[in-house]
Every structure is written in C-alpha cells, then in structure tokens.
C-alpha cells in the first residue's frame, strides 16, 4: 500500500485521516484500511463523532488509483477493486457514529462517493468536484446511489454527463453534497472540530437513531453496490477503458 490511515481518539471524538501520494487516490489496500477503521470506531463505546479528513492541501480524494486501474486484467479482480468503494460506503453507512468530513480540496470520481457517504460535510472554497469516469470509458455506477441520495438525480446527471467540467464548492453546497461552506479566512480544521465539540454533548443513543433515520431506504445497498461494481468492472476491461487507463497512467 502506498498510502496510509491514521486514527486518534480524544474522549468522545475520533479523528480519522488518510493519505496517498497520488492526490489521495485509493488503491485496494487503502480502501480496506479505511473500512477497517470505520468498523473499529463504530464499536468504540466512548466515541460519538468521527472527524474524517485527508492529508495535504490540494486534493481531498482523486478517486480510484489510476495506476491500479491500468493493472486490471480480469473480471474478478476488477470487481473486487470497484466494490472496495462500495464496501467503504457501506462501512460509513453502517458506522454507528456521526461522521463529520472536512473537504479541503478537489475531489474526483470515487472521492465524491466518500463525501456523499458522510453524515455532515464541511468544505472550503477549493473543494471542486468532478465525475470523470466517462473520460476513461467507465461510469460512476458504484457511487451513484450515495450521490443520488444526497443530491438527487438532476445534480448527479449534471456531474456524470459532463466528465470534463469542474463544479465549484458553491455548487456542491447548493446541491446538498456539502452541508457547510467556509470562507477563505476560516480554518477548516477548527470549524469541523467545533462542530464535533457540539455533537459530543448529545447522547450516543439519540445520535445513533438520528443516523438510522438519515439512512432509511438503503437496506438493499450491499447487493446494489456489488452489482454496480460488477458492471463497472466489465466496462473497465474493455479496449477503450484499458487504452484510457494507460494514457492517464503514462
């Protein structure tokens, strides 16, 4: 694994961050590490809130690792890779803690799915958004349910059918992917910590029940996301996608 995760617990607040040198893009090992971290934090009784972030200033998450995409050769491996994003979304959904995510930079592809799986999102002005999957011969199928749940079909359509176009942070706030947008003079880390300090005053039971309400209607997602991963995997092995992966990875 070229990236890493870091977890720190301080009373009722847990801080979980991740990093990879390729603009925080995710390979299978990094996805598995994040899934494990969310599952472990979910079982920590003292924790009420998880502050989730990535390291660095330029990008929150560049989605799937292009290097790994370029190495895909068989359907089983490809399906498992794309379903890694599905499993991460499920782990965040099923985590009993409120997940407050700080978005400090641009996000592409699967990075938007991670944002959409968060319970409350605070972003700064650099938090641009793009679904570039069509550019590389695939589609944002695995993350689609999470994005549609947050933004609705029209906003998701705008993103996935305009794969070359960046949307700015104000657009993300307007469409509901972000809950709060801070100004250039505010410190993102301080804002999300203040938010977590507020949430930790509430009872764990009430927060858990509120989260369950927020995620109503998603009981079938495990099957849906796995099916969408298989469809994406099939697309990824096509000649157009393979050529695009090699071009972007060169």
N, C-alpha and C positions, 0 to 999 in steps of 0.2 A: 504494500500500500504506500503510495507516495504522499498521502495526506494523513491527517490525524484529527482526533477529537479530544476535547478537554472538558472535564466536569468538576465543578466546585460547588459545595453545599455550605451555605451560611444560614443556619436556622431554618426558617420556612421557605427560603429562596434558594433554588438551584440555578447555577449558570452552566449552560452547555454551549460550547463553541466548536466549530470545525474549520479545517483549512486544507487546501491543496494548492500546490504552486501554479496550477493551470486555472487561475481565476476562480478557485474554489469549485472546480468541476468535480463530479463524483464518479469514482470507479466502484466496482462491487465491494471492495474491502471497506471503503469509506461509508458506503450506504449501510453495510452490515454493522459497522461500528456505531453509527447513529441510531439504528434500530435497537441495538442492544442497550444503548444509553437511555433511550426513552422508556424502554421496558423496565430497566432497573430503577429509574427515577419514579416511575409510576407506583412502584411498590414501597417507596420510602415514605413512611407514615408522616414524618415531620415536614416533608416538603409540600407546599401548597401551590407554588408558582415556579415555572421553569422559564428563565430568560434564555432565549435561543438566539445565537448570532453566528456570523462567520468572521474570520480574521481578515485584516487588510482593509484598504480604503476604496479600491477601485470597483470591486465586484462582490455582490452578495453570493451569487452562485451561477456559474456558467452552464449548469445542467449536466448532461452526460459527458463523460470524458471522451473527447474525440479520438484520442489515442486508443482507448478501449474499443470504441465503435469500429475503428479501422481494422481491429484484430478479430472481429466477429466472423466466424466461418460456418457455424452450424446452428440449427434452429433451437436446440435445447439450451445451448449456452447463451444465445441471444435472448431467448425468452426469459431465462433466469436473470439476465442483466436488466432488462427493461422492467421486469417485475420487482426488481430491487427498489425502484422508485414507488411502485405500488405498495410494497411492504412497508416502506418508510411512511407513506401517507397513512396506512392503516395503524402503524405504531403510534403516530401522533394523534390520530383519531381516538384510539383506544386508551391512550395515556390518561390517567385519572386526574392529572394536574392541568391547570390552565397554562397554556404555552403562549408567552409573550415574545414575539420575534422582532428583532431590530434589523432593518434592511438599510445598509449603509452605502449601497452602490448598485450597479446594474445587475439584472437577472435575465437569464435566457433559458428557454425550454423547461427542463425539469426543475430548475430553480424556482419558477413560478408555481409549480405544484407544491413545493415545500412551503412557500409563503401561504398558499391557499389552505394548506392543512393546519396552519397555525390558528390559534383562537383569537388573538389580538395582535395586530401588526402596526408597528411604528416605523416610519420611513423618513429618510432625509431627502433633500432636493435632488440628489444624484441617483436616486433609485429608478433608473429607466427599466423598461420592460419590453421583451420581445419573445415571440414564439417563432423560432427559425426553422422548425422541423421540415417544412415543405422545401426549404432550400437544399436539404440533404436527402430528399427522397423518402422521408417518413412523415408521420403525423403525431401530434401531441395527444395520442389516444389514452395513455395511462393516466396522465394528469388531468384529462378533460373533465371527469366527474367532479374533482375538487375545485377546479376553476369555475365550472358552471354553477356549482353550489354557491360560490362566493359572489360571482359577477353576473351570472345569467348567460343565456345563450347569445344575445346580441354582442355583448362585450367580448365573449370568447371567440365569436366569429370574426370580429374585427382583428383580434390578435392572430388567430391561426391562419386566416386567409390573406394576411399581409406580412409574410415572413421576413421581409426586408426592412420593415418600418419599426422604429423605436417609438414607444409611448412613454411620455414623461411621468414623473411621480404624481403630478396633479391629476392626471388621467387615472392612475391607479387608485387614488383617493376617491375620485368621483364615481368610479365603477364598483367600489366596495372591496377591492383587494387589500387596500390599506385602510386601517381604522383612524390613523392619525399621521399627519404630515408636519414635520417640524421645519422651522426656518433655518437659514444658514448660520444664524447666530446662536442657535441652541445646540447643546451637546447631546447626541443620541443616546449614549450610554447612561447619562444622568437621567434623561427623560424616561427610559424604559425601567431603570432602577426605581425611580419614584413611582411608576405605575405598579411595579411589583410590590413595593412597600405598602401601597394602598390595598392591594388584593390580599396580602398576608394577614390583614386584620379580620378577614371574613372567615367563616367556619369552613373546614375542609368538606364537610358533608354538603353544604349549600353549593359550594363551587363545583363539586362533582356532579350534582344534579343539574345545575345550570349547563355544564358542558354536555351532559347527556341530551338535554333538550336541543342544544345547538346542533347536534349531530343526528337528530332524528331523521329517519328515512334513508339511512346509509347502511342498513344491516346486510345488504347484498353486495357490498363493495368488494369483498375479498374475491368473489367469483368474477365480478365485473372487471376489476383491475387486472386479474390474471388473464382473462380472455383478451383484454385490450393489449396486454403485454405480448401475447402470442401473435396477435395481428401486427403489432409493431415490429416484432422480430422477423416475421415473414417479409415485411417491406424492407427491413434493413439488409437482408441478404440478396435483394435484387441488384441487378447490374448498375442501375442509376445511383442507388444509395451507396453501394460499395465504391463507385467512382468518386462520389461526392466526399465520402469519408477520407479517402486517400488524398484528395485535393486539399481539404481543410487541414489534414494532418501533415502535409508536406512542408 
